[in-house]
Amino acid sequence: MAKTPKSSSGNRELKKRVKTARGRSISSVRWLNRQINDPYVSRAKQEGYRSRAAFKLIEMDDRFKWLKSGKTVLDLGAAPGGWTQVAVARVKSPAEKPMVLGVDILPMPPITGATLLQLDFMDETAPGVIRALIPGGVDIVLSDMAPNTTGHAATDHLRIMALLEAVYPFACEVLKKGGVFVAKVFQGGAEKDLLARMKQDFETVKHAKPKASRADSSENYVVASGFKNKIPFPLEGEG
């Protein structure tokens, strides 16, 4: 049996490297090197997930257990579809009448058991379009949306908080009583007011950083469960 190559230290496996950087920027080469050495990227390919991000949701749901059979899910920022795939499998969403709605500004190939909508959530017409597809509300709102990062931590934090400030009120409109809201945040100090609001609207609010989140990333997730539903979601035909 062939032996696994070792580094000069005799203990670590040699990392794979991009063979040529011709025509690529330094940042592109770094990204490619990170991708080919990322175990979650390999697992995603092996297990049929569209992205390594699927394992972030898997880890969080293994811990909190909200994606139960029969639950309805709205997945915002769904592309390329890794979270949607996990949600479909865990709530056992049927192909005939999907219980999972995935929304993203980017197009996505179909996922059996999900309704996929190409739409910019920040467009003023988007909330109405989405509500029309979930007239009875949903049990879980997932948001893995994030703006393009600048590399400047403070700026990136403020930008994702501005996005979350837009997503959160909509989530409160469509969530059923007892529902769950999960959203990506970047570490910083601007979330204090929003967290205070969440603690009024939900029974519990926690933070989670899955192992699948890269160690050098400031990415974190806020997990709010037990929605108190102060303003009932209007039934179809009302209002």
C-alpha positions, 0 to 999 in steps of 0.5 A, spaced: 500 500 500 502 506 498 504 511 503 501 518 504 506 523 503 509 526 509 512 533 510 519 534 512 517 534 519 515 527 518 508 528 521 504 533 516 501 531 510 503 535 504 498 541 502 496 541 495 498 547 491 495 551 485 500 548 479 500 555 476 498 562 478 499 565 471 494 570 469 491 569 476 491 575 482 495 573 489 488 573 492 485 568 487 491 563 488 490 564 495 483 562 495 484 556 490 489 554 495 484 554 500 479 551 497 483 545 494 485 544 501 479 545 505 476 538 507 469 541 507 469 542 500 471 535 499 466 532 503 461 537 500 463 534 493 463 527 496 456 527 499 452 531 493 452 538 497 452 544 492 457 548 497 461 547 504 456 551 507 451 546 508 455 543 513 454 549 517 447 548 517 448 541 519 452 543 525 447 548 527 441 543 526 444 538 530 445 542 536 439 546 536 434 541 532 429 546 529 429 542 522 424 537 524 419 533 519 413 537 516 416 544 518 416 550 513 422 554 511 424 560 508 432 560 505 434 567 504 441 568 500 440 561 498 445 560 492 448 555 490 443 551 494 447 548 500 442 550 505 436 549 501 438 541 500 439 540 507 433 543 509 429 539 504 432 533 507 431 534 514 424 537 514 422 531 509 419 536 503 415 533 498 417 534 491 409 535 489 408 540 494 415 543 497 415 546 504 422 550 502 422 556 499 429 558 497 431 565 494 437 569 491 439 574 486 443 569 483 440 563 479 440 556 481 439 549 478 432 546 481 432 542 487 427 537 488 423 538 494 424 546 494 421 552 490 427 556 488 426 564 486 431 568 483 430 575 486 433 581 489 431 581 496 433 588 497 428 590 491 422 594 494 417 589 491 421 583 493 417 582 500 410 582 497 413 577 492 415 572 497 409 573 501 405 571 496 408 564 495 408 563 503 401 565 505 400 562 511 407 564 514 413 559 515 416 556 521 423 557 520 427 563 516 434 562 514 438 568 512 446 566 510 445 573 506 452 577 506 454 583 502 461 582 498 466 583 503 471 589 503 477 585 507 476 591 512 472 588 518 469 594 521 466 596 514 464 589 513 460 588 520 456 595 518 454 592 511 452 586 514 448 589 519 445 594 515 442 587 511 440 584 517 436 590 519 432 589 513 431 582 513 429 581 520 423 585 520 420 581 514 422 575 518 418 577 524 412 578 519 412 571 516 414 567 522 409 563 525 408 563 533 414 559 536 418 560 529 426 560 528 430 565 525 437 564 523 442 569 520 449 570 519 453 576 522 460 578 522 463 580 529 463 587 531 459 592 536 453 594 531 448 588 533 447 590 540 440 594 539 438 588 534 439 583 539 435 587 544 429 587 539 430 579 538 430 578 545 424 581 546 421 578 540 423 571 541 424 566 547 431 565 546 437 568 542 444 565 542 450 565 537 453 559 534 460 559 530 460 552 527 466 548 526 465 549 518 466 556 519 473 558 517 477 559 523 480 566 520 473 568 518 469 573 523 463 570 521 458 568 526 450 566 526 445 569 531 440 563 532 433 566 535 428 561 537 421 561 540 418 567 536 412 570 540 408 572 534 406 579 537 403 581 530 400 575 527 401 573 520 395 575 516 391 569 513 391 569 506 385 574 503 386 578 510 388 585 510 
